[in-house]
Every structure is written in C-alpha cells, then in structure tokens.
Amino acid sequence: MKLIQLTAITAAVLASTAALAADPVIVIDGNDAVVYEAEPVAVAYQADAGYAYNADAGVLRNTTGAVVGGTKTFFQTVTHPAAISAEAGTLGYGANIAWGLNDKTEIQAGWAGGDAAELFGGDFDANDVNYDVDTDFSNPYLGVQLRPMANWFTVGAGIIVPDNEITATANSRDAGPNGYYPVDGKKYFVSTPGAGADFDPTRGDLTNVGSVSADLEHRNKLAPYATIGFRPNITNNFGLFGELGAAYMGKTTATVNATGANGAAAEAQIKKELEDEKFLEWLPIVKVGATYRF
C-alpha cells in the first residue's frame, strides 16, 4: 500500500509540474485524503545572441530595439551611441554621433562649421570674374550611413539645416591703372585707364569702379545631401573615413556692393551674373575624419 501511495504522489507531482499548474494535488488512500501542493519549477531560457563585432562593418551592437522598444530602452540607447567622429571638410570643422541599427545601417547627427574657405582654397570664378571667399558656416545635419556590402564602402544621405555666411570679393583683371572687371562683355576699370588700355565707351565700358564684393545667401532652409565614402577600421575601436558628395542649397541671393563713381552701374549686372550661376546652388561635400567606436 505504501508503494502504491508513493507512486501516486510522484506521478501527481510530475504531472502538475509539467503543466506548470498551481492547483493542489489530492491523493486518496483508503479513507484518508492527503493534499499536496505542486511546487513551481523554474525554467531557464537562453536569449539569442546579439550581433557580434564585425571588423569590416565596424558596428559593435544591434540597437534596433531602441527604435521599436519602450522609452527606457530608447533613452539608454541615445545616451550610449555606437560611435563618435571628428571631421574636417567643405562643410567646416565638426563632429558627429552615430547609433547603429544593424551591421549595415547607422543614424548620424552632427554639426560642421567655421571658416570652411580655409580648407578648399577660398575662391571661385563666375563669368570671368574671380572671387576670393570668406565664410562663417554653421551646418547641423541628420542622416543615415549605409554599408550596402557590409564592408568599408559607405553611402550616406540626409538633411542639412544651413546657416552660412559667405562673402565674395572680386579680383580685378590686370594690375595698376588698367585693372578692370569683365562684366557682361564690358570692362569696368578700377580707375581711369592709362595709355594702351582696351577702353571702348561705345560698348558701355566704364571707369572709376572701385572694390566689388557680394554677400551670398542660399535660399534653402533644408538642404538634402548625398555622399559616398569609405570607413576602414584601424583597430577594434579606432577607424578613419573619407566622403565625397554634394548638398543642394537652392538658388543664391546676392547682395552686391561696388564702390567708386560708377560702381552702382556694375552692381545690378554682377548681381544677375552671380544669381544665375547654377554651380553656386550646390555645396560640394569633401570631408575626412577619425572615428572612435564603443
């Protein structure tokens, strides 16, 4: 009888444990009823492994859960980015923070600014007039960096919020008394030209046009950009990068100031020529930098 009782008890406990039930088990032995509580058994589950570090891709962890997860997870991810970078280029000097979504995708937020003209030569030509450029840039941006083949090659796209000050100062052709600005097929001489100067009043040439400068402002308040580049890793934490691309800044508004007795006659035509230049609607992006990955 004892053997039957023990066998029944054991079977009841095992059955209740397998079903994860909290109901009591009742075993009847003759006239006696004995109640036994089933004890819950802890079951261990093994979590799936996260993304392993890929030396080529350079993404250390999967943070996709931050996008679809709760507020706490999102906050933890924002305050623990995948990488930080320092950069220098045609947008200026700056830095960005990146969050890895997977081994091929990062979200970047950054800023670049300052006197970018020092980095790219600081001059351009518009309708045969050469201009020196001074800049004071401020270019915050938000974008996505893709590694389509999960290697060093990258493709980027995003939006810049430009707040850039650009001053262009015209350089006259020739030196001395025969210096002039070629504008719309005419010559605007800095002073009264000397003997042998190519001065023709019949076509509208003028004298006594002094310094010429223009303040340029792009009309786009949001500028889309696209880049291609490379991001090799030097160690598990450190890497370098380079990018080429362009941002569409929109039409240019030019405010021209020309000094001298006949300076005002040149201002309207120079303004038109600058605002008609298509290449001034685009800001080339050339940048290099270094990255530290966490």
C-alpha positions in Angstrom: 0.0 0.0 0.0 2.8 2.4 0.8 4.5 1.7 -2.5 1.2 2.5 -4.4 0.8 5.7 -2.3 4.4 6.9 -3.1 3.9 6.1 -6.8 0.7 8.0 -7.0 2.2 11.0 -5.2 5.2 11.1 -7.5 3.1 10.9 -10.6 0.8 13.7 -9.4 3.8 16.0 -8.6 5.4 15.3 -12.0 2.1 15.9 -13.9 1.4 19.2 -12.1 5.0 20.4 -12.6 5.0 19.7 -16.4 1.7 21.5 -16.7 3.0 24.4 -14.7 -0.2 24.3 -12.6 -0.6 25.9 -9.2 -3.7 23.7 -8.3 -3.2 21.3 -5.4 -3.0 17.5 -6.0 -5.3 15.3 -4.0 -4.3 11.6 -3.3 -6.8 9.3 -1.6 -5.5 6.4 0.4 -8.4 4.4 1.8 -10.4 6.8 3.9 -7.7 9.4 4.2 -7.4 12.3 1.7 -3.9 13.9 1.5 -3.4 17.2 -0.2 0.0 18.0 -1.8 0.9 21.4 -3.2 2.7 21.3 -6.5 5.9 23.4 -6.4 6.7 25.5 -9.5 9.9 24.6 -11.3 12.0 27.4 -12.7 12.6 27.0 -16.4 15.8 28.7 -17.9 15.6 30.2 -21.3 18.7 31.2 -23.2 18.5 34.6 -25.0 19.5 34.8 -28.6 23.0 36.1 -29.1 23.3 39.8 -30.3 25.3 40.9 -33.2 29.0 40.0 -32.9 31.6 42.7 -33.7 32.4 42.7 -37.4 35.9 44.2 -38.0 34.9 45.2 -41.5 31.5 46.7 -40.8 32.6 48.3 -37.5 29.2 48.1 -35.8 29.6 46.9 -32.3 26.0 46.2 -31.3 22.4 45.9 -32.5 20.3 48.8 -31.3 17.2 48.2 -33.3 15.2 47.6 -30.1 15.7 51.2 -29.3 13.6 52.2 -32.2 10.7 49.8 -31.6 11.2 49.3 -27.8 10.0 51.3 -24.9 11.0 54.8 -23.7 13.6 53.4 -21.2 15.3 51.4 -23.9 15.3 54.4 -26.3 16.8 56.7 -23.7 19.5 54.2 -22.8 20.5 53.9 -26.5 20.5 57.6 -27.2 22.9 58.1 -24.2 25.1 55.2 -25.3 25.9 55.8 -29.0 27.8 53.3 -31.2 30.5 55.8 -32.3 31.7 59.4 -32.3 33.7 61.1 -35.1 35.6 64.2 -35.7 35.6 65.7 -39.2 37.0 68.5 -41.4 35.9 69.4 -44.9 34.0 71.8 -47.1 31.1 72.0 -44.5 33.7 73.1 -41.9 35.2 71.6 -38.8 32.9 69.4 -36.7 31.8 66.2 -35.2 29.0 63.6 -35.3 27.5 60.9 -33.1 26.2 57.6 -34.7 23.8 55.0 -33.5 24.0 51.5 -35.1 20.7 50.0 -36.1 22.3 46.8 -37.5 25.6 45.8 -39.2 24.8 47.9 -42.3 23.0 50.9 -41.0 23.8 53.9 -38.8 21.9 57.0 -37.9 24.2 60.1 -37.7 23.6 63.5 -36.1 26.4 66.1 -36.4 27.5 69.7 -36.9 30.2 71.3 -39.0 31.1 75.0 -39.4 33.6 77.7 -39.0 35.7 79.2 -41.8 35.4 76.4 -44.3 37.0 78.5 -47.1 40.4 77.8 -45.5 40.0 74.2 -46.3 39.0 74.3 -50.0 41.1 77.2 -51.4 38.6 80.0 -50.8 37.9 81.3 -54.4 35.7 80.7 -57.4 35.1 82.1 -60.9 31.8 83.4 -62.1 31.5 84.8 -65.7 35.3 85.5 -66.0 35.4 87.3 -62.6 37.5 85.7 -59.9 36.2 86.0 -56.3 38.0 85.4 -53.0 35.7 83.8 -50.4 35.4 84.3 -46.7 32.9 82.0 -44.9 31.4 81.5 -41.5 29.5 78.3 -41.7 27.0 76.5 -39.4 25.7 73.2 -40.8 23.9 70.9 -38.4 22.8 67.7 -40.1 20.9 64.4 -39.6 21.5 61.5 -41.9 21.8 57.7 -42.5 25.1 56.0 -43.2 24.7 52.7 -45.1 27.2 49.9 -45.8 25.4 48.1 -48.6 28.1 45.4 -48.9 28.9 45.3 -45.2 32.5 46.4 -45.9 34.4 49.7 -46.0 32.3 51.2 -48.7 29.6 53.6 -47.5 26.6 55.5 -48.9 25.1 58.4 -47.0 22.1 60.7 -47.3 20.3 63.2 -45.1 19.4 66.8 -44.4 21.5 69.8 -43.6 20.0 72.9 -41.8 22.4 75.6 -43.2 23.1 78.9 -41.6 26.1 80.1 -43.7 27.6 83.5 -44.2 29.5 83.8 -47.5 31.3 87.0 -48.6 32.9 87.1 -52.1 35.3 89.8 -53.0 36.1 90.3 -56.7 39.6 90.4 -58.1 40.2 92.8 -61.0 42.0 91.7 -64.1 45.5 93.1 -64.7 47.3 95.4 -62.2 47.9 99.1 -61.9 45.8 101.7 -63.7 44.5 99.2 -66.3 42.9 96.8 -63.8 39.2 96.0 -64.7 36.3 93.7 -64.0 34.9 91.9 -67.1 31.1 92.0 -66.7 28.6 91.2 -69.5 31.0 91.8 -72.3 32.1 95.1 -70.9 35.1 96.3 -68.9 34.6 98.2 -65.7 38.0 99.8 -64.9 39.2 100.4 -61.4 40.5 103.8 -62.3 41.0 105.9 -65.5 43.0 103.5 -67.7 46.4 104.5 -68.9 47.7 104.7 -72.5 47.2 101.5 -74.5 44.3 100.3 -72.4 41.4 98.5 -74.1 38.8 101.0 -73.2 35.7 101.3 -75.5 33.0 103.7 -74.3 30.8 102.7 -77.3 30.1 99.3 -75.9 29.5 100.6 -72.4 32.9 100.4 -70.7 33.2 102.5 -67.6 35.9 103.9 -65.4 36.3 104.5 -61.7 34.7 101.3 -60.4 36.4 100.5 -57.1 36.2 97.4 -55.0 33.4 94.9 -55.7 32.1 92.5 -53.0 28.9 90.4 -52.6 27.2 88.7 -49.7 25.7 85.3 -50.8 22.8 83.5 -49.2 21.3 80.2 -50.2 17.5 80.1 -50.2 17.0 76.5 -49.0 16.3 76.2 -45.3 16.7 72.5 -45.5 19.3 71.1 -47.9 19.3 67.4 -48.9 22.7 65.8 -49.4 24.2 62.5 -50.6 27.7 61.1 -50.2 29.8 58.0 -51.0 32.9 57.1 -49.0 35.0 54.6 -47.2 35.4 53.8 -43.5 38.2 51.3 -42.8 38.8 50.2 -39.2 42.4 50.5 -37.9 41.7 48.7 -34.6 38.6 47.4 -32.9 37.8 50.9 -31.7 39.5 53.3 -34.0 38.9 54.0 -37.7 39.3 56.6 -40.4 36.8 57.8 -43.1 36.6 59.9 -46.2 33.4 61.1 -48.0 32.6 62.8 -51.3 29.2 64.3 -52.3 27.1 67.4 -52.6 24.2 69.2 -50.9 21.6 71.1 -52.9 21.4 74.6 -51.3 18.9 76.2 -53.7 19.1 79.4 -55.6 21.6 82.1 -54.4 20.6 85.6 -53.4 23.5 88.1 -53.9 23.8 91.5 -52.3 26.4 93.4 -54.3 28.4 96.4 -53.2 30.6 98.2 -55.7 32.4 101.4 -54.7 33.7 104.2 -57.0 31.9 106.8 -59.1 30.5 104.2 -61.5 30.2 101.3 -59.0 26.4 101.4 -58.9 26.3 100.8 -62.7 28.1 97.4 -62.2 26.2 96.2 -59.2 23.0 95.1 -61.0 24.8 93.1 -63.7 27.1 91.5 -61.2 24.2 90.5 -59.0 22.4 88.9 -62.0 25.5 87.0 -63.1 26.1 85.6 -59.6 22.5 84.6 -59.1 22.4 82.9 -62.5 25.3 80.6 -61.7 24.0 77.1 -61.4 27.0 75.7 -59.6 26.5 78.1 -56.7 23.3 76.2 -56.0 25.3 73.2 -54.9 27.7 72.9 -52.0 30.4 70.2 -52.6 31.0 67.9 -49.7 34.5 66.7 -49.2 35.4 65.5 -45.7 37.9 63.3 -43.9 37.9 62.3 -40.2 38.5 59.8 -37.5 36.0 57.6 -35.6 36.0 56.0 -32.1 33.6 53.1 -31.7 32.4 51.9 -28.3 
